[in-house]
């Protein structure tokens, strides 16, 4: 847990909420993005 900036493990619901957001009208203006639901792990792109 020390390597996770958020300080805790993620929950399945949090990953599902990210997918739900991207599939909903709330994300209509989001294009061409990579969304990492990672709690801050791996902040850089590889």
PDB file of N, CA, C and O in Angstrom:
ATOM      1  N   UNK A   1       0.803  -1.190   0.000  1.00  0.00           N
ATOM      2  CA  UNK A   1       0.000   0.000   0.000  1.00  0.00           C
ATOM      3  C   UNK A   1       0.856   1.268   0.000  1.00  0.00           C
ATOM      4  O   UNK A   1       0.382   2.344  -0.363  1.00  0.00           O
ATOM      5  N   UNK A   2       2.091   1.134   0.401  1.00  0.00           N
ATOM      6  CA  UNK A   2       2.958   2.313   0.459  1.00  0.00           C
ATOM      7  C   UNK A   2       3.231   2.901  -0.923  1.00  0.00           C
ATOM      8  O   UNK A   2       3.477   4.101  -1.047  1.00  0.00           O
ATOM      9  N   UNK A   3       3.190   2.062  -1.970  1.00  0.00           N
ATOM     10  CA  UNK A   3       3.462   2.550  -3.323  1.00  0.00           C
ATOM     11  C   UNK A   3       2.242   3.202  -3.966  1.00  0.00           C
ATOM     12  O   UNK A   3       2.365   3.829  -5.018  1.00  0.00           O
ATOM     13  N   UNK A   4       1.072   3.067  -3.356  1.00  0.00           N
ATOM     14  CA  UNK A   4      -0.147   3.631  -3.918  1.00  0.00           C
ATOM     15  C   UNK A   4      -0.356   5.023  -3.330  1.00  0.00           C
ATOM     16  O   UNK A   4      -0.603   5.150  -2.131  1.00  0.00           O
ATOM     17  N   UNK A   5      -0.261   6.073  -4.157  1.00  0.00           N
ATOM     18  CA  UNK A   5      -0.413   7.427  -3.644  1.00  0.00           C
ATOM     19  C   UNK A   5      -1.729   7.666  -2.892  1.00  0.00           C
ATOM     20  O   UNK A   5      -1.765   8.449  -1.943  1.00  0.00           O
ATOM     21  N   UNK A   6      -2.794   7.001  -3.307  1.00  0.00           N
ATOM     22  CA  UNK A   6      -4.074   7.167  -2.633  1.00  0.00           C
ATOM     23  C   UNK A   6      -4.064   6.513  -1.252  1.00  0.00           C
ATOM     24  O   UNK A   6      -4.885   6.846  -0.397  1.00  0.00           O
ATOM     25  N   UNK A   7      -3.133   5.583  -1.037  1.00  0.00           N
ATOM     26  CA  UNK A   7      -2.958   4.982   0.276  1.00  0.00           C
ATOM     27  C   UNK A   7      -3.816   3.767   0.572  1.00  0.00           C
ATOM     28  O   UNK A   7      -3.861   3.302   1.710  1.00  0.00           O
ATOM     29  N   UNK A   8      -4.491   3.251  -0.434  1.00  0.00           N
ATOM     30  CA  UNK A   8      -5.328   2.064  -0.222  1.00  0.00           C
ATOM     31  C   UNK A   8      -5.538   1.352  -1.545  1.00  0.00           C
ATOM     32  O   UNK A   8      -5.316   1.917  -2.616  1.00  0.00           O
ATOM     33  N   UNK A   9      -5.966   0.116  -1.455  1.00  0.00           N
ATOM     34  CA  UNK A   9      -6.281  -0.651  -2.656  1.00  0.00           C
ATOM     35  C   UNK A   9      -7.597  -0.153  -3.244  1.00  0.00           C
ATOM     36  O   UNK A   9      -8.466   0.338  -2.524  1.00  0.00           O
ATOM     37  N   UNK A  10      -7.727  -0.284  -4.537  1.00  0.00           N
ATOM     38  CA  UNK A  10      -8.967   0.101  -5.188  1.00  0.00           C
ATOM     39  C   UNK A  10     -10.039  -0.956  -5.008  1.00  0.00           C
ATOM     40  O   UNK A  10      -9.753  -2.105  -4.669  1.00  0.00           O
ATOM     41  N   UNK A  11     -11.262  -0.555  -5.238  1.00  0.00           N
ATOM     42  CA  UNK A  11     -12.403  -1.466  -5.142  1.00  0.00           C
ATOM     43  C   UNK A  11     -12.975  -1.687  -6.537  1.00  0.00           C
ATOM     44  O   UNK A  11     -12.886  -0.812  -7.398  1.00  0.00           O
ATOM     45  N   UNK A  12     -13.555  -2.849  -6.752  1.00  0.00           N
ATOM     46  CA  UNK A  12     -14.154  -3.171  -8.048  1.00  0.00           C
ATOM     47  C   UNK A  12     -15.164  -2.105  -8.447  1.00  0.00           C
ATOM     48  O   UNK A  12     -15.249  -1.737  -9.619  1.00  0.00           O
ATOM     49  N   UNK A  13     -15.914  -1.615  -7.500  1.00  0.00           N
ATOM     50  CA  UNK A  13     -16.936  -0.594  -7.788  1.00  0.00           C
ATOM     51  C   UNK A  13     -16.302   0.669  -8.366  1.00  0.00           C
ATOM     52  O   UNK A  13     -16.891   1.315  -9.233  1.00  0.00           O
ATOM     53  N   UNK A  14     -15.113   1.025  -7.897  1.00  0.00           N
ATOM     54  CA  UNK A  14     -14.443   2.222  -8.404  1.00  0.00           C
ATOM     55  C   UNK A  14     -14.040   2.056  -9.863  1.00  0.00           C
ATOM     56  O   UNK A  14     -14.144   3.002 -10.644  1.00  0.00           O
ATOM     57  N   UNK A  15     -13.586   0.879 -10.234  1.00  0.00           N
ATOM     58  CA  UNK A  15     -13.272   0.623 -11.642  1.00  0.00           C
ATOM     59  C   UNK A  15     -14.550   0.642 -12.471  1.00  0.00           C
ATOM     60  O   UNK A  15     -14.571   1.194 -13.571  1.00  0.00           O
ATOM     61  N   UNK A  16     -15.606   0.044 -11.950  1.00  0.00           N
ATOM     62  CA  UNK A  16     -16.889   0.025 -12.654  1.00  0.00           C
ATOM     63  C   UNK A  16     -17.445   1.441 -12.815  1.00  0.00           C
ATOM     64  O   UNK A  16     -18.026   1.763 -13.851  1.00  0.00           O
ATOM     65  N   UNK A  17     -17.272   2.283 -11.804  1.00  0.00           N
ATOM     66  CA  UNK A  17     -17.738   3.668 -11.906  1.00  0.00           C
ATOM     67  C   UNK A  17     -17.034   4.421 -13.025  1.00  0.00           C
ATOM     68  O   UNK A  17     -17.640   5.261 -13.691  1.00  0.00           O
ATOM     69  N   UNK A  18     -15.756   4.123 -13.233  1.00  0.00           N
ATOM     70  CA  UNK A  18     -15.003   4.759 -14.319  1.00  0.00           C
ATOM     71  C   UNK A  18     -15.576   4.345 -15.670  1.00  0.00           C
ATOM     72  O   UNK A  18     -15.768   5.182 -16.552  1.00  0.00           O
ATOM     73  N   UNK A  19     -15.845   3.063 -15.828  1.00  0.00           N
ATOM     74  CA  UNK A  19     -16.438   2.556 -17.073  1.00  0.00           C
ATOM     75  C   UNK A  19     -17.823   3.164 -17.277  1.00  0.00           C
ATOM     76  O   UNK A  19     -18.169   3.578 -18.383  1.00  0.00           O
ATOM     77  N   UNK A  20     -18.607   3.214 -16.213  1.00  0.00           N
ATOM     78  CA  UNK A  20     -19.953   3.788 -16.291  1.00  0.00           C
ATOM     79  C   UNK A  20     -19.895   5.244 -16.760  1.00  0.00           C
ATOM     80  O   UNK A  20     -20.662   5.659 -17.628  1.00  0.00           O
ATOM     81  N   UNK A  21     -18.990   6.000 -16.182  1.00  0.00           N
ATOM     82  CA  UNK A  21     -18.828   7.395 -16.583  1.00  0.00           C
ATOM     83  C   UNK A  21     -18.520   7.504 -18.075  1.00  0.00           C
ATOM     84  O   UNK A  21     -19.129   8.312 -18.777  1.00  0.00           O
ATOM     85  N   UNK A  22     -17.580   6.696 -18.558  1.00  0.00           N
ATOM     86  CA  UNK A  22     -17.177   6.779 -19.961  1.00  0.00           C
ATOM     87  C   UNK A  22     -18.284   6.330 -20.908  1.00  0.00           C
ATOM     88  O   UNK A  22     -18.302   6.735 -22.070  1.00  0.00           O
ATOM     89  N   UNK A  23     -19.202   5.504 -20.431  1.00  0.00           N
ATOM     90  CA  UNK A  23     -20.320   5.036 -21.260  1.00  0.00           C
ATOM     91  C   UNK A  23     -21.552   5.929 -21.132  1.00  0.00           C
ATOM     92  O   UNK A  23     -22.543   5.720 -21.831  1.00  0.00           O
ATOM     93  N   UNK A  24     -21.497   6.903 -20.262  1.00  0.00           N
ATOM     94  CA  UNK A  24     -22.659   7.748 -20.012  1.00  0.00           C
ATOM     95  C   UNK A  24     -22.550   9.070 -20.774  1.00  0.00           C
ATOM     96  O   UNK A  24     -21.479   9.418 -21.273  1.00  0.00           O
ATOM     97  N   UNK A  25     -23.653   9.799 -20.859  1.00  0.00           N
ATOM     98  CA  UNK A  25     -23.636  11.119 -21.492  1.00  0.00           C
ATOM     99  C   UNK A  25     -22.735  12.113 -20.760  1.00  0.00           C
ATOM    100  O   UNK A  25     -22.371  13.139 -21.333  1.00  0.00           O
ATOM    101  N   UNK A  26     -22.371  11.836 -19.522  1.00  0.00           N
ATOM    102  CA  UNK A  26     -21.485  12.733 -18.780  1.00  0.00           C
ATOM    103  C   UNK A  26     -20.124  12.879 -19.454  1.00  0.00           C
ATOM    104  O   UNK A  26     -19.429  13.874 -19.246  1.00  0.00           O
ATOM    105  N   UNK A  27     -19.742  11.886 -20.261  1.00  0.00           N
ATOM    106  CA  UNK A  27     -18.428  11.924 -20.902  1.00  0.00           C
ATOM    107  C   UNK A  27     -18.513  12.286 -22.384  1.00  0.00           C
ATOM    108  O   UNK A  27     -17.566  12.045 -23.134  1.00  0.00           O
ATOM    109  N   UNK A  28     -19.631  12.859 -22.811  1.00  0.00           N
ATOM    110  CA  UNK A  28     -19.814  13.179 -24.233  1.00  0.00           C
ATOM    111  C   UNK A  28     -18.704  14.047 -24.815  1.00  0.00           C
ATOM    112  O   UNK A  28     -18.408  13.942 -26.005  1.00  0.00           O
ATOM    113  N   UNK A  29     -18.091  14.890 -24.015  1.00  0.00           N
ATOM    114  CA  UNK A  29     -17.064  15.803 -24.518  1.00  0.00           C
ATOM    115  C   UNK A  29     -15.657  15.234 -24.357  1.00  0.00           C
ATOM    116  O   UNK A  29     -14.681  15.900 -24.702  1.00  0.00           O
ATOM    117  N   UNK A  30     -15.540  14.017 -23.841  1.00  0.00           N
ATOM    118  CA  UNK A  30     -14.241  13.367 -23.658  1.00  0.00           C
ATOM    119  C   UNK A  30     -13.916  12.607 -24.939  1.00  0.00           C
ATOM    120  O   UNK A  30     -14.690  11.755 -25.374  1.00  0.00           O
ATOM    121  N   UNK A  31     -12.766  12.918 -25.542  1.00  0.00           N
ATOM    122  CA  UNK A  31     -12.347  12.216 -26.753  1.00  0.00           C
ATOM    123  C   UNK A  31     -10.858  11.908 -26.688  1.00  0.00           C
ATOM    124  O   UNK A  31     -10.066  12.721 -26.211  1.00  0.00           O
ATOM    125  N   UNK A  32     -10.491  10.745 -27.165  1.00  0.00           N
ATOM    126  CA  UNK A  32      -9.088  10.385 -27.318  1.00  0.00           C
ATOM    127  C   UNK A  32      -8.263  10.421 -26.046  1.00  0.00           C
ATOM    128  O   UNK A  32      -7.113  10.859 -26.080  1.00  0.00           O
ATOM    129  N   UNK A  33      -8.805   9.979 -24.940  1.00  0.00           N
ATOM    130  CA  UNK A  33      -8.090  10.013 -23.671  1.00  0.00           C
ATOM    131  C   UNK A  33      -7.837   8.609 -23.145  1.00  0.00           C
ATOM    132  O   UNK A  33      -8.593   7.678 -23.425  1.00  0.00           O
ATOM    133  N   UNK A  34      -6.784   8.474 -22.394  1.00  0.00           N
ATOM    134  CA  UNK A  34      -6.522   7.250 -21.644  1.00  0.00           C
ATOM    135  C   UNK A  34      -6.831   7.584 -20.192  1.00  0.00           C
ATOM    136  O   UNK A  34      -6.212   8.472 -19.605  1.00  0.00           O
ATOM    137  N   UNK A  35      -7.778   6.876 -19.624  1.00  0.00           N
ATOM    138  CA  UNK A  35      -8.179   7.126 -18.239  1.00  0.00           C
ATOM    139  C   UNK A  35      -7.657   5.963 -17.389  1.00  0.00           C
ATOM    140  O   UNK A  35      -8.056   4.813 -17.570  1.00  0.00           O
ATOM    141  N   UNK A  36      -6.772   6.286 -16.475  1.00  0.00           N
ATOM    142  CA  UNK A  36      -6.200   5.258 -15.604  1.00  0.00           C
ATOM    143  C   UNK A  36      -6.839   5.336 -14.232  1.00  0.00           C
ATOM    144  O   UNK A  36      -6.582   6.268 -13.471  1.00  0.00           O
ATOM    145  N   UNK A  37      -7.669   4.361 -13.920  1.00  0.00           N
ATOM    146  CA  UNK A  37      -8.286   4.274 -12.585  1.00  0.00           C
ATOM    147  C   UNK A  37      -7.341   3.452 -11.729  1.00  0.00           C
ATOM    148  O   UNK A  37      -7.582   2.271 -11.477  1.00  0.00           O
ATOM    149  N   UNK A  38      -6.260   4.085 -11.282  1.00  0.00           N
ATOM    150  CA  UNK A  38      -5.163   3.343 -10.659  1.00  0.00           C
ATOM    151  C   UNK A  38      -4.795   3.827  -9.259  1.00  0.00           C
ATOM    152  O   UNK A  38      -3.848   3.315  -8.661  1.00  0.00           O
ATOM    153  N   UNK A  39      -5.513   4.783  -8.742  1.00  0.00           N
ATOM    154  CA  UNK A  39      -5.165   5.317  -7.428  1.00  0.00           C
ATOM    155  C   UNK A  39      -3.868   6.111  -7.427  1.00  0.00           C
ATOM    156  O   UNK A  39      -3.332   6.446  -6.370  1.00  0.00           O
ATOM    157  N   UNK A  40      -3.372   6.409  -8.617  1.00  0.00           N
ATOM    158  CA  UNK A  40      -2.149   7.197  -8.738  1.00  0.00           C
ATOM    159  C   UNK A  40      -0.911   6.383  -9.050  1.00  0.00           C
ATOM    160  O   UNK A  40       0.167   6.947  -9.232  1.00  0.00           O
ATOM    161  N   UNK A  41      -1.044   5.065  -9.116  1.00  0.00           N
ATOM    162  CA  UNK A  41       0.114   4.214  -9.438  1.00  0.00           C
ATOM    163  C   UNK A  41       0.437   4.374 -10.923  1.00  0.00           C
ATOM    164  O   UNK A  41      -0.457   4.361 -11.769  1.00  0.00           O
ATOM    165  N   UNK A  42       1.721   4.523 -11.225  1.00  0.00           N
ATOM    166  CA  UNK A  42       2.130   4.625 -12.636  1.00  0.00           C
ATOM    167  C   UNK A  42       1.696   5.934 -13.261  1.00  0.00           C
ATOM    168  O   UNK A  42       1.135   5.939 -14.356  1.00  0.00           O
ATOM    169  N   UNK A  43       1.943   7.035 -12.588  1.00  0.00           N
ATOM    170  CA  UNK A  43       1.512   8.348 -13.052  1.00  0.00           C
ATOM    171  C   UNK A  43       2.021   8.734 -14.424  1.00  0.00           C
ATOM    172  O   UNK A  43       1.387   9.542 -15.104  1.00  0.00           O
ATOM    173  N   UNK A  44       3.154   8.180 -14.858  1.00  0.00           N
ATOM    174  CA  UNK A  44       3.679   8.512 -16.182  1.00  0.00           C
ATOM    175  C   UNK A  44       3.166   7.548 -17.228  1.00  0.00           C
ATOM    176  O   UNK A  44       2.725   6.443 -16.913  1.00  0.00           O
ATOM    177  N   UNK A  45       3.226   7.976 -18.471  1.00  0.00           N
ATOM    178  CA  UNK A  45       2.825   7.079 -19.558  1.00  0.00           C
ATOM    179  C   UNK A  45       4.033   6.278 -20.000  1.00  0.00           C
ATOM    180  O   UNK A  45       5.154   6.785 -20.016  1.00  0.00           O
ATOM    181  N   UNK A  46       3.802   5.027 -20.357  1.00  0.00           N
ATOM    182  CA  UNK A  46       4.913   4.205 -20.824  1.00  0.00           C
ATOM    183  C   UNK A  46       4.888   4.033 -22.315  1.00  0.00           C
ATOM    184  O   UNK A  46       5.757   3.365 -22.874  1.00  0.00           O
TER     185      UNK A  46
END
